[in-house]
Amino acid sequence: MTRNVHLAGMGLLLTLLLLVPAAAEDPLPADIAAMHPEGKWKIRKRDFYVYLAAYNAANPLAKIGLEDYLRQRIVQAEAARHKVTVTDKDVDRWVQKLDAQVREQSGGAWNLETVMKHKGMSEPELLRRARVAILREAVARRIFMQKDSSWPADRELPEDNVVLVIDNLYAAASKELDPANLPDGTVARIGKIDVTEYEWGRELSYHLPATEVGRALEQMILAEQANVRLGGDAPPSEEELAAQWEWFLNFERNRLARQVPAGRRITDEMVLEWLKSRGLTKEMVLENASFRAEARARGHFRRSVDDAAVRAYYERNKARYGDQLRVQRILVQARGQRVLAPGKKILSLEQGKALADAIWIQATQGADFAKLAREKSDDPDVIKEAGGVVPIWITAATTGYEDTFAHADALEVGGISKPWFSAGRGYVIAKLLERREASEFEELRTAIRDDAAEQQYRIWKTQAVRDVRKSETLLEDR
């Protein structure tokens, strides 16, 4: 088979596919991950891999991958000891065999070239994975044959046996997984092999989803771009760090609020525990290069917003600063066309309207609205299980709640709206629980200034990342 891969693929193959960053129009040097368009800075792949390892130190996906990588390293060591190698012909045969399997299972409907293009997987990555799989089986077979000499040397070992042999090999090897007990720059040790941050970060660039890899690179880019914008890499002030930490807490608080019952107060202690469950501490966050760069950049934009810009922002976004409503609601999903949903029958418009009307009659005749919501609403669990209470105060500008606000805003506190059709959802009934009257501009000036500065910061951040050239791929051919 030629080095141009033309195969078919389906479920078996899809488990091998890894999304990688899209190719850039202007490829960078092979050892560069990103570069300023005017050459003011560049990020070497080696430095990026070290950062990727540190950035993902607490990532559960990375922790799972580390054990797999240690198995791979011990297999490589055994391969060297037994002089087991993998040739290009071995890789071709492996790919051809997989081709035959997936063609048979798909009835010839799948083509690997199409699947790889859809998934963004490069040919070198497929071939790399092939080499890992071949070496793993060959080493396991060699060890297996030492105990069972009747096994033919040219006969592949079944996957179950391969797993058993590699598991035993891994279990017998000495391991140290606490970096605190290892030399600087070393993340783990297996047998006599030290795994460096660079080696592990490089492996993570293969192992992690493209979103995780891209996020880490974006953080390094942002730090460099902040240095260019603000002049040098001076540390953020204590005031800037405190403001960035408060922003970060609010961001995580909002994430957490979507996972707990509506109305439950989210404290800073809960947020810190939430971070701890993900392996993060406040100290780790404060030392992150991107966090510190964002602290400086946000501080710069807060200082740059003048009174005219604050007033202009307010006039453009008045809806955000109007009345705030606390709302309870019931959703009856309904569609004009038939929709198939696993384990659930979606009602037609007529059926949905009839059910919503029946629920409204019960609610307005004294039935417990919260009980009706728990029993009959099709809202997400975070709303339904809270008795229909929307977990946030909504305004006319709250995305996804525009029509809910409009109908609830017409009610007196305690009032219940008639059912209305919400496009893309179905029929909704709202109850107004509480109203916060809008404050005057002068009372909100500080908050509006922060919002205006945040908008300018986000515009800059998006453009700052978009302007740089990224490498064609963060993966190195092996």
Secondary structure, DSSP 4 states (H G I P E B T S, - for coil): --SS-----SHHHHTT----PPPPSSPPPTTEEEE-TTSS-EEEHHHHHHHHHHHTTT-HHHHHHHHHHHHHHHHHHHHHHTT----HHHHHHHHHHHHHHHHHHHTT---HHHHHHHHT--HHHHHHHHHHHHHHHHHHHHHHHHH-TTS-TTSPPPHHHHHHHHHHHHHHS-EE--GGGS-TTEEEEETTEEEEHHHHHHHHHHHS-HHHHHHHHHHHHHHHHHHHHHTS-PPPPHHHHHHHHHHHHHHHHHHHHTTS-TT----HHHHHHHHHHTT--HHHHHH-HHHHHHHHHHHHHHHH--HHHHHHHHHHTGGGGS-EEEEEEEEEEEESS--EETTEEPEEHHHHHHHHHHHHHHHHTT--HHHHHHHH--S-HHHHTTTTB-SS-B-TT-TT-HHHHHHHHTSPTT-BPPPEEETTTEEEEEEEEEEEPPPPHHHHHHHHHHHHHHHHHHHHHHHHHHHSEEPS-SPPP-
